[in-house]
Amino acid sequence: MSEEFSMNRSVRSISLTARSVRLMLVVALFAAAFAGPAVAGAWKGEEVTKEGVIHVMNPAEPANKQVVIDLEEAWRVGGEDDEELFGVITDIEADDDGNYYMLDSQLNEVKIYDGDGDHVRNIGREGEGPGEFRGAFNMFRVPGGNIGVLQAFPGKVVMLSPTGDPAGDYPLPEVTDAGFRMLLGAAYAGDNLALVYALNQPSESGFTQNNILSLVDKAGEKESRLVSQASKMEAATALISEKSWDTFRNGRWAAAPDGRAFAAPEYGEYKINVWTPDGKLARVIHREYPEHKRDEEQKQDILDIYKGFTRQIPLPNIKYEIEDSFNEIAAMFAREDGSLWVLTSRGSFGLDDGVVGVFDVFDKQGHFVKQVKLKGEGNPREDGYFFAKDRLFVVTDWLNALMALQGGGSEAAEEAEDEPELMQIISYPVEL
């Protein structure tokens, strides 16, 4: 039960609905690729220091007007007319030569495409030997060009060269706590690796999962724990609470190239902790955000996804506790210019047709400077979104594919008479 009950992000990017409810293996998170001009408007918030930590109190409205970006498709791969078939793409990374690495968690390989959408090669394969992996949902690129693929359990990072040669395992700190470790996500943060993992400990009465965000040095010897958040389930009650299981690991963390790390550990509160490269909590970003109530249809949609992901748990009469309001923060991603992009519940639900999402943008000081609306083809409740350098990738029908991979699947998809459409990846250039 323990392995099945640990839900995955990367998200580095994921379906915006799925991110809020994933209960098994976290997909790797976003790598943002937008740039913006200097702030022109006057910021109307204030900074307050409490116990040595700066709290940035932002108003509901940004300093500048909303920016609208019309995305133009560069290319797409997959689908009925493409020779290349995809299982489930769960992460996308870019190298310095304009190539894109796509982790296929179902086929256990990394597919490489060039900047024009032409297939270059596949690297990695299923297995337990050098350069092989199983159950990998996230990857990251290290300085020098190698790719690290996170195998969730047994937790290890398999290193591959761009040509597919095995490059050993990435060093990780030893586990000294109780429970076995599952790797959920990672991203480079300056000279450290930001690592998200779960320590899973079954017991006679149920199951506990301790979700951890750490900064780990390159030698894998020094670890600075930033967040430690427990999720529990008692077998006697078999209650799955959204508030308990929808933690920071589900897309609400990020790592910046300058070494800072970010996380929103509290459900239902627009509050983002910011740590310096040495692991010190330096700032807390707040934003006025009116409670975002769900209607009955939205609550049912979330419940259906929970049921899909937990269908394989061997407990009878499982009960679910779904919140009446959305979690304010759906996802976050750090930019190379030092800004932080935050996707809110209102920025991902109730959107007009043709809107990919609306993002709150904070500068390096945590000031709410603007909102950005992206327009293009993509449904945030069904598709997966990945940002890699100057590209936004939309992975179609991502949510159903991920649930099917993890043994779930929505009832609507199972009852449909037509065969599901083959997954496609759409590439949108985004000017820097």
N, C-alpha and C positions, 0 to 999 in steps of 0.2 A: 504493500500500500504506500510506503514512504516514497518510492521512486515515482509512482504514478501521480502522487498528490502534490509534487513540486512542479508548479506551472511556470513555463517560460514566456525576455525582450531583447530585442534587439533587438529588438528590437533594436539590432541597432535601430530598426524601424519596424513598426508593426501596424496592423489595422488599428485605427484609433479606438474603436469599440473594444477590440480584443485586448488592447493594452490595459484597459481598466478592469478586465475580468480574468486575465490569464491565471491559471492555478497550477500549471505544471512546469514547463521549462521556458525560461525567459529567452526571447530572441534578442539578438544584439540591438542596441539603441542607434539613434541617428548620428551622422556626422554632417553638420550644417555647412552650407556653402553659399551664403548670401553676404553681400557687403552693403553698407549704407553710408550716406553722407554724414558729416558732423551734425550734431543737434542744433537746430535753428530756433526751436521754440523754447520758451522759458519753462523749466521744470518747477512744479508747484508742490512738491513733496517736502519732507524734512528728514534729517538724520538724527537719531537719538542713540546715545551710548548707554548700554545697560550691562553692567558687570564686565566691562572691557570689550564688549561686542557692539559693533555699529548696527543698529536696526534702521533700515531704509524704508520709510513710510511713504508709499506711493499712493496718489489719488486714483480714482477709477478711470480717469481719462489720461491719455499720454500727452507729452509735451507738443507733439506734432500731429498733423493730419494723417489719416490712413493712407498707405501706399498700396496700389493695386498693380499686380504683375500678371500679364497675360502670357501664359506659358505656350511655347511653340514646340511641337514634337519634332525631335531630331531623327529618331528611329525607334522601331520596336522589334522584339524578337519573341519567338514562341508562337503558339496558336496552330491552327490546322494547316496553314500554308508554309510553316517553317519546318525544316528537317530536324532542328534541335528541339528535343522535348525536355520539359522541366518537371521535376517532382514538386518540391516546395522550396522556393528561394527564401531564406530567412535572414540574409545579410548581404550587403554590397559594399565593397571598399574600392578606392581608386589609388593607383600608383602615380608616380611623378611623370610617367611617360604617356599618360592619357589612356591607360588600360583600366578595365573595370573587372573586379573579381566578385563572382556571385556564388555564394555558398548554397548548395543544394542539399538540404538536410535529409531528404528522402533517398537520394541517390548516393549520398556520402562522397561528394566530390565538389571541387571548386571550378566553375566555368569562367574562363577569361575571354572578354570581348575587348576589341580596340575601340577608339573613339568614334568610329563610323558604324559600330554595331556588327562588325565582322567577327566571327568566332576565331579565336587564336588557338586555344588548347584547353584541355581539362587537366587539373592536377589533384592529387590526393585520391584515395579510394577507401572502400570499407575494409576494416580489418583491425588487427591489434599489433601489427608490426610497425617498423619505422615508416613515418609518413602516412600512416593509416589511422582511421578514426571511425567512431559510431556515435550517433546521437549528438551531433554538433549543431548548435543553433546560433553561434556567434563567432566572429573572427576579428582580428585587428592586424594592422600593418605596423611593423617595427622600423625604426630608422635603419637604413641599409637595404630595405626592400623585401625582406622575408615576411611571410604571412603566418600569423599564429591562429590556429583553429582550436576553439574551446570544445573539448569533449565534456559533456555534462557530467556523466558518471560511468566508470570511475573518473573523477575529475583530473584532467591533465590538459596541457596546451601543446598540441602537435605543431611543430614548426615546419614550413615548406618554403623552398626557394621559388622564385617566380617561374622557373622551368619545371617545378614539381619534385625536385630532389629533396629527400628527407634532410632536415636540419636539426634533429634532436628534439627535445622537449624544453619548453620555457620554464625556468626555475620559479617555483612557487614556495611560499612559506609553509612550514609543517603545520598540521592541524594539532593543536594542543587541547582544544575543547572537546566536549562530548559530542558524538554524532559523526556521520560521514559527510564529506563535502561534495556538493554539486556546484559546478561552475555555471554561472548564469550570464555573465557579460563582462567585457573588458574594453578599455580604450586607453591610449597613451595620453599621459598628462605630464608634459614637460619631461623630467628625468625619471618619472615614476610610471607605474602601470596602475590605473584605476581598475579595481577588480571587484565584481559583485558575485557573491557566492552564498550558498545556503548550507547551514549545518543541520542535517536532518537526524532526528532522534525518535524512533518509535518506542512506545512503552506499552505496558499492559492496558493502560487506560485510554490510549489514543496516540497522538502524534504531535510533535513540536518541530517547527522549522524556524531556525534563527537566521534572518536575512541580514547580510553584512556588506557594507561598502568600505573598502580599504584603499589606501595608497601603499603600493609595494615597490621597493627599490629594484633596480635592474638585476641585482644578484639574487633576488628572492629571499633575502635574509631579514630585512627590516620591514615591518608592517605597521602602519598607522590606521587603526580602525576609526572610521568617521561615524558610521551608523551601525547599530545592532538592534534589530527589530524582530520580535518573535511573533509567529503565527501558530495558533494551537487549534486542535480539534480533538474532542473527546468522543470516543467510540460509542459511549452510552447515549449521548444526545445526537450524534451524527449531524451536527449543525455546521454548515459552511456559511460563515459571515463575510459579506463583501467588505465590511469595514476592517476586518482582521486580515483578510488575505489580499486585498488590493493595496499592496505596500509600495514603497519607493522604487523597488526593483522593477516594477512594471512600467518602465519608461520614464520615471520621474527622477532620473539622475543623469549627470553629464560630466565630462571631463574636458578641460580646455587645454590647448597647446602650451599655454604659459604655466601649466601645472596646477591650476585651481580645480577644485571639484565642487559639484553642486548636487543637492538632493532635496526633495520635498517629502519628508517622512511622515507627515500627519495627514490623514484622510480628512477631506472637507475643509481644508484651510489653505488659503493662498499665502504660503510661507515657504521660502526657499533658503536653505542654509548654504553658505559659501565658505569653503576651507582653503587656506593657503597651501602651497606645496609641502610645507612641513607638518601638515595635519591640524593646524590651528583654526578654530572657528573664528572667522574675522568679520563676517557680515551676515545679516539675515534680511532677505528681501521680502517685503510685504506689499500687497496691493489691495485696495478696496475692491471688493467683488461681491455683489449681491448674491444671495443664495439662489442657486439654479435648480429649481424643482423639476422632477421628472413627472411626466404623465403616466397613466397606466400602461399604455402601449410601450413606452420607453422602458419601464420597469420590467415588462414581460420580455422584451428583447434581451435585456441583460440576464434575466433569469434563464432564458433559453440557452444562452451562451455558456453560462455556468453549468447547466445540465449537460451540455455537449462535451465540455472538457472533463467533467467528473463522472461520466457514464461508466468508466471502467473501475471505479473505486468499489471494492467488494464489501460494501456496507448496505444493508437494507434500510429503507425508509429514511434516506438522507433528506435533511431539511435545509432550506436556503433562507438567508436573511439579506434582502436587497434593500439598500438605502433609498429613502424618498428623494434625496437630492444627489446630483452629480458630484463627483470629486472634481474640485475646481480645476486642478492641473491635470491634463491628460498626458503631456509629454514635454520634454525640454531638450535642447541641444545647444552646445557651445560653438561659437564661431571663432575663426582665427583672428578677427580684429578685437577680440575680447568681449564681445557682446553675448548675451544669452537670449535665445529664442524660446518662448513658452507657448505651447498649444493648450488652450483652455477648453472647458466643456462647451462654452458658447462658440468657440472657434472651430469645433468639430461636429456639433449636432445642430440640426435645424438650419443647415446652410442652403442657400439658393443653388439650383442646378448649375453645374459648371464651376463651382467653387471647391477647390481642394482643401482649403483650410485658412483660418485667420490666426496669426501669431502675434503675441505680445513680445516686443523687443526691448530689452534692458541693456544699458551701456555697462562699461566695466565697473562703474560705481554702484550699479543696481538701480539706476534711475529709469523709470518707464518712459521711453522716448518716442515710441511710435507703435503702430500696428501695421502688419503686412498681410494683405489678402492675395492668395495665389489662386489663379483661375486656370482650369484645364480639365482634362479627362481624368476622373478618379472619384471613387466613392469611399469616403473615410470610414464608413461602417462595414465595408466589405473588402476593400483592397488594402495592400500594404504599401507604405511610403518609406523610401530610403533616400537619404541625401549623401552624396559622395562628391566632394570638391565642387565643381561647377555644374553638377547634374542633380536633378530630382528624378528618381525612378519610381514609377507606379507599378506594383505587381498586382495583377488582376485576380479577383476571387481568392484572395489570400487567406481570409478568415476561415472559409469552409475547408480549404486545402490543409491548413494547419490543424484544425480540429480533427479532420479525417486521419492525418498522420499520427496524431496522438490518441487514436482510438475512439474519438468522439464523433463529431459531425452533427450538424443541426438536423432536427426532425424534418424541417421543410426540404432540406437537400436530399435526405434519404427517401422521402415520399415522392419526390419529383420523378415524373416519367421520363423526361429527356436526360440524356447524358450531360454531365457538367462540361462547361467549356474548358478548353485547354488553357493553362496559365500563360499569360503574356507579360513581358516587361517593357514598359514604355519609358523612353529616355527624353527628358526635357532639359535643355541647356538653361542655365540661370546665370545672367551676367554678374560678374563680381564688381 
